[in-house]
Amino acid sequence: MNAPQAKSYYKYKNAKLKLLKTNAAIWFNKMCRTKQVKPNYINIKISGKSQQDRKTVSNAIKYRTNQEIRFLYQKKQHLNQQLYYTHLQCAHNYAGMWQQMYENIEQQLNKTMETHYTKLNKKLDSVYQKTSQHKPIKENTQNNSKVVNLTNIKFTQEQIQVLSYGPNFAIELTPKKFINELIIETENAIRNLEPKLQGTYRYLATKQIKHIMNNSRDNTIHKRNQYIINNIRNLLQQNNLTMVKADKSKAIVIIDKVSLEKKIRCFMQENKITQLSKDPTDKYHKQIQQMIKNCNTLIDTPRSTSQT
């Protein structure tokens, strides 16, 4: 790597890192706006404590947050232009080797940004604790509750809210995470068609993929949900807990693993359930097949025709 290549390399890497951190700052402010909490950089003091005073403070915080997001978007546009020209310069200096260098930079920055988003999520945790709107959660053990906590471990309001989405809840990811795999799988499927049809289907697939990319919207809250799910997983592992689905409802039950095993054993003993040493399915299958063969009323058997 010569001097011009090294200069363009680090120039592109620094510009891309600034762009990613700007996107993270936009995400942080949008999360504060969504959760209706005050970021630490906003300092608004008011003497009154009436409902009108609180409403005024809330509107002022919302306005300041929107102004910050607008400024960050302008900064992002400037960084995008800078990154574009730097990318062209690197492609010129590295010739055919730039694609490999580009993928190496992406891998390094992805690891850096994972750590950065973890710090931002912890910063959000501290912001939530300072906000009076987030009061301690009161556990609800009624039958109609979506989350039933049978342990002494306290879960935050956000954790209860994520758990209430149900066991089939899937975190939405941006198309950028899987678009390359979609293109490769689509191309492999098209190559299995007749050569005359490949061009038509390749055009239709390209049009559909562009439509997905142009109409996709980043889910602001999905990074936060992933962070909360990781915290719940660690909390369950540290306290030997597990989550199971209720028998007669769609609720999620949080229970100790030892207590769950006791309940299972009691249920088996009360219902006289015994453990089988071998799967009897094959045996019953053969018996049923034999009964079907011997039963002439179920299946018509060919009759022998008499010669006249």
Secondary structure, 3 states (H helix, E strand, C coil): CCHHHHHHHHHHHHHHHHHHHHHHHHHHHHHHHHHCCCCCCCCCCCCCCCHHHHHHHHHHHHHHHHHHHHHHHHHHHHHHHHHHHHHHHHHHHHHHHHHHHHHHHHHHHHHHHHHHHHHHHHHHHHHHHHCCCCCCCCCCCCCCCCEEECCCCCCCHHHHHHHCCCCCCCCCCCHHHCHHHHHHHHHHHHCCCCHHHHHHHHHHHHHHHHHHHHHCCCCCCHHHHHHHHHHHHHHHHHCCEEEEECCCCCCEEEEEHHHHHHHHHHHHHHCCCCCCCCCCHHHHHHHHHHHHHHCCCCCCCCCCCCCC
